[in-house]
Amino acid sequence: MKVFMIFIKEDIAKLSDVPDREQEAYFHDWKQWVAELTSSSDYHSGGSLDHEGRYLAEGKVLSDGPFIEAKEAVTGYFKIKAQDMEHAVGLVKDCPVYQYDGALEIRPIMVY
């Protein structure tokens, strides 16, 4: 089994335009999906990310958070265990992030 990092990327501007009732349904879908994922043996860890942060390059702070003004933001992450990339994709193919044009980036974690 390999461990994969899943980055959750969402269009913050698009989500802020979603009516409250639809946002509630979206968050309900997320809670249900996360509950199913975390109850499986494939789940490793995960969480939501705050909008505050720093962007660094060569030891210099290039930007202070919040990064909410960016169109697409990394809003959370999951680590899952899977046989290979295809298995990892299959585990997250029903993620609610796609409802509002969000995306997932799946990366295997290298073992040194």
N, CA and C atoms as a LAMMPS dump frame, in Angstrom:
ITEM: TIMESTEP
0
ITEM: NUMBER OF ATOMS
336
ITEM: BOX BOUNDS ff ff ff
-5.0000000000000000e+02 5.0000000000000000e+02
-5.0000000000000000e+02 5.0000000000000000e+02
-5.0000000000000000e+02 5.0000000000000000e+02
ITEM: ATOMS id mol type element x y z
1 1 1 N 0.835 -1.188 0
2 1 2 C 0 0 0
3 1 3 C 0.876 1.248 0
4 2 1 N 0.442 2.227 -0.75
5 2 2 C 1.105 3.525 -0.796
6 2 3 C 0.213 4.545 -0.085
7 3 1 N 0.822 5.651 0.336
8 3 2 C 0.069 6.756 0.924
9 3 3 C 0.035 7.88 -0.098
10 4 1 N -1.149 8.44 -0.296
11 4 2 C -1.362 9.522 -1.254
12 4 3 C -1.869 10.762 -0.536
13 5 1 N -1.362 11.908 -0.947
14 5 2 C -1.849 13.185 -0.448
15 5 3 C -2.869 13.712 -1.441
16 6 1 N -4.029 14.105 -0.939
17 6 2 C -5.094 14.669 -1.77
18 6 3 C -5.255 16.132 -1.361
19 7 1 N -4.998 17.051 -2.273
20 7 2 C -5.2 18.475 -2.021
21 7 3 C -6.575 18.861 -2.55
22 8 1 N -7.368 19.499 -1.71
23 8 2 C -8.707 19.949 -2.096
24 8 3 C -8.588 21.386 -2.583
25 9 1 N -9.011 21.629 -3.814
26 9 2 C -8.926 22.964 -4.402
27 9 3 C -10.332 23.424 -4.766
28 10 1 N -10.699 24.601 -4.268
29 10 2 C -12.039 25.112 -4.523
30 10 3 C -11.975 26.553 -5.023
31 11 1 N -12.949 26.905 -5.841
32 11 2 C -13.094 28.269 -6.349
33 11 3 C -13.862 29.056 -5.291
34 12 1 N -13.147 29.822 -4.485
35 12 2 C -13.736 30.539 -3.351
36 12 3 C -14.782 31.544 -3.819
37 13 1 N -14.526 32.241 -4.904
38 13 2 C -15.484 33.232 -5.41
39 13 3 C -16.798 32.558 -5.793
40 14 1 N -16.701 31.43 -6.482
41 14 2 C -17.906 30.702 -6.888
42 14 3 C -18.684 30.224 -5.66
43 15 1 N -17.988 29.701 -4.67
44 15 2 C -18.658 29.22 -3.459
45 15 3 C -19.323 30.35 -2.687
46 16 1 N -18.717 31.536 -2.698
47 16 2 C -19.309 32.654 -1.965
48 16 3 C -20.598 33.145 -2.617
49 17 1 N -20.805 32.831 -3.894
50 17 2 C -22.027 33.222 -4.595
51 17 3 C -23.147 32.191 -4.458
52 18 1 N -22.854 31.05 -3.865
53 18 2 C -23.857 29.992 -3.714
54 18 3 C -24.832 30.392 -2.599
55 19 1 N -26.136 30.313 -2.86
56 19 2 C -27.123 30.663 -1.821
57 19 3 C -26.936 29.808 -0.56
58 20 1 N -27.296 30.379 0.59
59 20 2 C -27.1 29.717 1.877
60 20 3 C -27.679 28.313 1.918
61 21 1 N -28.872 28.136 1.396
62 21 2 C -29.521 26.82 1.434
63 21 3 C -28.695 25.783 0.663
64 22 1 N -28.153 26.188 -0.476
65 22 2 C -27.314 25.274 -1.266
66 22 3 C -25.983 25.003 -0.561
67 23 1 N -25.443 26.031 0.113
68 23 2 C -24.2 25.832 0.864
69 23 3 C -24.405 24.826 1.987
70 24 1 N -25.546 24.91 2.66
71 24 2 C -25.848 23.956 3.723
72 24 3 C -25.901 22.534 3.17
73 25 1 N -26.533 22.36 2.018
74 25 2 C -26.615 21.035 1.391
75 25 3 C -25.218 20.563 0.985
76 26 1 N -24.402 21.475 0.469
77 26 2 C -23.031 21.148 0.062
78 26 3 C -22.218 20.669 1.26
79 27 1 N -22.299 21.407 2.364
80 27 2 C -21.554 21.016 3.56
81 27 3 C -22.079 19.715 4.147
82 28 1 N -23.366 19.473 4.033
83 28 2 C -23.939 18.195 4.47
84 28 3 C -23.355 17.057 3.633
85 29 1 N -23.291 17.247 2.319
86 29 2 C -22.703 16.238 1.433
87 29 3 C -21.251 15.961 1.823
88 30 1 N -20.518 17.041 2.128
89 30 2 C -19.125 16.892 2.545
90 30 3 C -19.029 16.066 3.821
91 31 1 N -19.838 16.397 4.827
92 31 2 C -19.795 15.681 6.104
93 31 3 C -20.071 14.199 5.9
94 32 1 N -21.055 13.898 5.075
95 32 2 C -21.413 12.508 4.808
96 32 3 C -20.264 11.795 4.089
97 33 1 N -19.696 12.441 3.081
98 33 2 C -18.605 11.843 2.32
99 33 3 C -17.382 11.613 3.213
100 34 1 N -17.033 12.601 4.024
101 34 2 C -15.879 12.483 4.918
102 34 3 C -16.116 11.374 5.944
103 35 1 N -17.334 11.278 6.47
104 35 2 C -17.644 10.22 7.433
105 35 3 C -17.43 8.841 6.811
106 36 1 N -17.854 8.674 5.568
107 36 2 C -17.652 7.39 4.878
108 36 3 C -16.165 7.116 4.658
109 37 1 N -15.434 8.148 4.234
110 37 2 C -14.002 7.973 3.975
111 37 3 C -13.254 7.638 5.27
112 38 1 N -13.535 8.372 6.338
113 38 2 C -12.798 8.169 7.587
114 38 3 C -13.122 6.835 8.247
115 39 1 N -14.269 6.259 7.923
116 39 2 C -14.61 4.963 8.508
117 39 3 C -13.959 3.804 7.748
118 40 1 N -13.346 4.09 6.611
119 40 2 C -12.717 3.033 5.819
120 40 3 C -11.274 2.818 6.261
121 41 1 N -10.744 1.666 5.92
122 41 2 C -9.345 1.372 6.237
123 41 3 C -8.392 2.124 5.305
124 42 1 N -8.943 2.79 4.283
125 42 2 C -8.117 3.54 3.335
126 42 3 C -7.767 4.936 3.849
127 43 1 N -8.491 5.409 4.856
128 43 2 C -8.271 6.763 5.382
129 43 3 C -7.023 6.783 6.243
130 44 1 N -6.21 7.806 6.071
131 44 2 C -5.004 7.993 6.883
132 44 3 C -5.17 9.198 7.792
133 45 1 N -5.445 10.37 7.232
134 45 2 C -5.65 11.594 8.016
135 45 3 C -6.165 12.673 7.074
136 46 1 N -6.536 13.82 7.632
137 46 2 C -7.007 14.912 6.792
138 46 3 C -7.522 16.064 7.619
139 47 1 N -7.853 17.139 6.932
140 47 2 C -8.403 18.294 7.624
141 47 3 C -8.621 19.462 6.689
142 48 1 N -9.292 20.459 7.221
143 48 2 C -9.509 21.717 6.498
144 48 3 C -8.356 22.655 6.789
145 49 1 N -8.108 23.578 5.878
146 49 2 C -7.045 24.557 6.062
147 49 3 C -7.642 25.934 6.28
148 50 1 N -7.051 26.673 7.197
149 50 2 C -7.446 28.056 7.448
150 50 3 C -6.995 28.912 6.265
151 51 1 N -7.601 30.063 6.098
152 51 2 C -7.241 30.951 4.99
153 51 3 C -5.963 31.737 5.276
154 52 1 N -5.522 31.761 6.524
155 52 2 C -4.314 32.485 6.883
156 52 3 C -3.09 31.655 6.532
157 53 1 N -2.025 32.314 6.119
158 53 2 C -0.802 31.596 5.799
159 53 3 C 0.261 32.53 5.266
160 54 1 N 1.362 31.982 4.851
161 54 2 C 2.459 32.741 4.259
162 54 3 C 2.934 31.985 3.021
163 55 1 N 3.349 32.727 2.017
164 55 2 C 3.914 32.171 0.796
165 55 3 C 5.375 32.58 0.77
166 56 1 N 6.275 31.601 0.803
167 56 2 C 7.706 31.87 0.905
168 56 3 C 8.449 31.388 -0.328
169 57 1 N 9.52 32.097 -0.648
170 57 2 C 10.47 31.665 -1.674
171 57 3 C 11.826 32.236 -1.3
172 58 1 N 12.836 31.405 -1.344
173 58 2 C 14.199 31.811 -1.002
174 58 3 C 14.267 32.526 0.334
175 59 1 N 13.491 32.054 1.302
176 59 2 C 13.532 32.613 2.65
177 59 3 C 12.823 33.943 2.806
178 60 1 N 12.157 34.424 1.775
179 60 2 C 11.446 35.699 1.85
180 60 3 C 9.946 35.442 1.829
181 61 1 N 9.229 36.226 2.616
182 61 2 C 7.776 36.144 2.579
183 61 3 C 7.311 36.944 1.367
184 62 1 N 6.757 36.261 0.383
185 62 2 C 6.287 36.923 -0.832
186 62 3 C 4.845 37.391 -0.692
187 63 1 N 4.095 36.714 0.176
188 63 2 C 2.705 37.075 0.371
189 63 3 C 2.248 36.586 1.728
190 64 1 N 1.528 37.442 2.444
191 64 2 C 0.886 37.038 3.68
192 64 3 C -0.53 36.621 3.346
193 65 1 N -1.035 35.628 4.084
194 65 2 C -2.437 35.255 3.92
195 65 3 C -3.302 36.355 4.479
196 66 1 N -4.588 36.362 4.34
197 66 2 C -5.29 35.197 3.8
198 66 3 C -5.174 35.126 2.287
199 67 1 N -5.271 33.911 1.77
200 67 2 C -5.18 33.672 0.341
201 67 3 C -6.56 33.619 -0.295
202 68 1 N -7.565 34.083 0.424
203 68 2 C -8.947 34.004 -0.023
204 68 3 C -9.171 34.796 -1.316
205 69 1 N -8.313 35.795 -1.607
206 69 2 C -8.507 36.57 -2.828
207 69 3 C -8.128 35.79 -4.082
208 70 1 N -7.408 34.702 -3.916
209 70 2 C -7.075 33.871 -5.068
210 70 3 C -8.335 33.177 -5.568
211 71 1 N -8.418 32.985 -6.889
212 71 2 C -9.596 32.325 -7.452
213 71 3 C -9.719 30.903 -6.935
214 72 1 N -8.649 30.155 -7.019
215 72 2 C -8.656 28.778 -6.548
216 72 3 C -7.77 28.691 -5.317
217 73 1 N -8.309 28.109 -4.258
218 73 2 C -7.548 27.993 -3.024
219 73 3 C -7.489 26.539 -2.589
220 74 1 N -6.376 26.169 -1.966
221 74 2 C -6.284 24.857 -1.342
222 74 3 C -6.988 24.993 -0.001
223 75 1 N -8.123 24.312 0.128
224 75 2 C -8.964 24.477 1.319
225 75 3 C -8.855 23.313 2.295
226 76 1 N -8.173 22.255 1.9
227 76 2 C -8.032 21.117 2.791
228 76 3 C -7.194 20.027 2.162
229 77 1 N -7.065 18.939 2.902
230 77 2 C -6.246 17.827 2.428
231 77 3 C -6.722 16.526 3.067
232 78 1 N -6.384 15.447 2.425
233 78 2 C -6.572 14.111 2.973
234 78 3 C -5.339 13.305 2.64
235 79 1 N -5.015 12.377 3.489
236 79 2 C -4.026 11.36 3.163
237 79 3 C -4.781 10.038 3.183
238 80 1 N -4.618 9.277 2.107
239 80 2 C -5.285 7.987 2.015
240 80 3 C -4.27 6.912 1.671
241 81 1 N -4.635 5.684 1.957
242 81 2 C -3.815 4.538 1.586
243 81 3 C -4.489 3.852 0.408
244 82 1 N -3.699 3.537 -0.621
245 82 2 C -4.247 2.893 -1.816
246 82 3 C -3.179 2.015 -2.454
247 83 1 N -3.639 1.054 -3.23
248 83 2 C -2.719 0.141 -3.925
249 83 3 C -1.864 0.884 -4.955
250 84 1 N -2.509 1.806 -5.701
251 84 2 C -1.836 2.54 -6.766
252 84 3 C -2.673 3.779 -7.092
253 85 1 N -2.245 4.534 -8.093
254 85 2 C -2.933 5.779 -8.447
255 85 3 C -4.388 5.524 -8.854
256 86 1 N -4.636 4.5 -9.622
257 86 2 C -6.005 4.213 -10.065
258 86 3 C -6.917 3.931 -8.877
259 87 1 N -6.405 3.187 -7.906
260 87 2 C -7.17 2.904 -6.695
261 87 3 C -7.443 4.201 -5.933
262 88 1 N -6.433 5.062 -5.824
263 88 2 C -6.593 6.351 -5.127
264 88 3 C -7.657 7.203 -5.813
265 89 1 N -7.615 7.258 -7.135
266 89 2 C -8.619 8.029 -7.89
267 89 3 C -10.006 7.461 -7.625
268 90 1 N -10.124 6.152 -7.613
269 90 2 C -11.411 5.525 -7.354
270 90 3 C -11.961 5.852 -5.979
271 91 1 N -11.085 6.021 -4.978
272 91 2 C -11.532 6.325 -3.616
273 91 3 C -12.117 7.727 -3.488
274 92 1 N -11.703 8.647 -4.361
275 92 2 C -12.159 10.037 -4.215
276 92 3 C -13.008 10.513 -5.397
277 93 1 N -13.39 9.612 -6.274
278 93 2 C -14.141 10.012 -7.475
279 93 3 C -15.515 10.591 -7.158
280 94 1 N -16.092 10.267 -6.007
281 94 2 C -17.421 10.768 -5.637
282 94 3 C -17.364 11.935 -4.664
283 95 1 N -16.22 12.568 -4.542
284 95 2 C -16.056 13.696 -3.621
285 95 3 C -16.984 14.843 -4.007
286 96 1 N -17.633 15.489 -3.037
287 96 2 C -18.537 16.604 -3.336
288 96 3 C -17.857 17.841 -3.924
289 97 1 N -16.548 17.924 -3.883
290 97 2 C -15.839 19.11 -4.366
291 97 3 C -16.184 19.442 -5.812
292 98 1 N -16.572 18.449 -6.592
293 98 2 C -16.848 18.654 -8.017
294 98 3 C -18.171 19.397 -8.26
295 99 1 N -19.042 19.487 -7.247
296 99 2 C -20.345 20.135 -7.417
297 99 3 C -20.226 21.594 -7.855
298 100 1 N -19.187 22.28 -7.386
299 100 2 C -19.002 23.695 -7.728
300 100 3 C -17.656 23.916 -8.408
301 101 1 N -17.333 23.005 -9.316
302 101 2 C -16.122 23.096 -10.138
303 101 3 C -14.827 23.057 -9.343
304 102 1 N -14.858 22.453 -8.162
305 102 2 C -13.636 22.251 -7.403
306 102 3 C -12.85 21.106 -8.01
307 103 1 N -11.674 20.871 -7.474
308 103 2 C -10.807 19.828 -8.011
309 103 3 C -10.01 19.191 -6.886
310 104 1 N -9.492 18.027 -7.171
311 104 2 C -8.584 17.339 -6.257
312 104 3 C -7.272 17.097 -6.971
313 105 1 N -6.192 17.305 -6.263
314 105 2 C -4.873 16.953 -6.788
315 105 3 C -4.385 15.774 -5.961
316 106 1 N -4.06 14.682 -6.623
317 106 2 C -3.654 13.446 -5.96
318 106 3 C -2.166 13.231 -6.234
319 107 1 N -1.402 13.093 -5.157
320 107 2 C 0.049 12.904 -5.296
321 107 3 C 0.507 11.779 -4.378
322 108 1 N 1.262 10.824 -4.923
323 108 2 C 1.823 9.786 -4.043
324 108 3 C 2.913 10.405 -3.164
325 109 1 N 2.969 9.967 -1.931
326 109 2 C 4.006 10.447 -1.024
327 109 3 C 5.215 9.533 -1.184
328 110 1 N 6.335 10.138 -1.485
329 110 2 C 7.559 9.369 -1.706
330 110 3 C 8.123 8.893 -0.371
331 111 1 N 8.647 7.692 -0.362
332 111 2 C 9.264 7.125 0.819
333 111 3 C 10.764 7.088 0.568
334 112 1 N 11.518 7.682 1.473
335 112 2 C 12.969 7.717 1.315
336 112 3 C 13.615 6.645 2.16
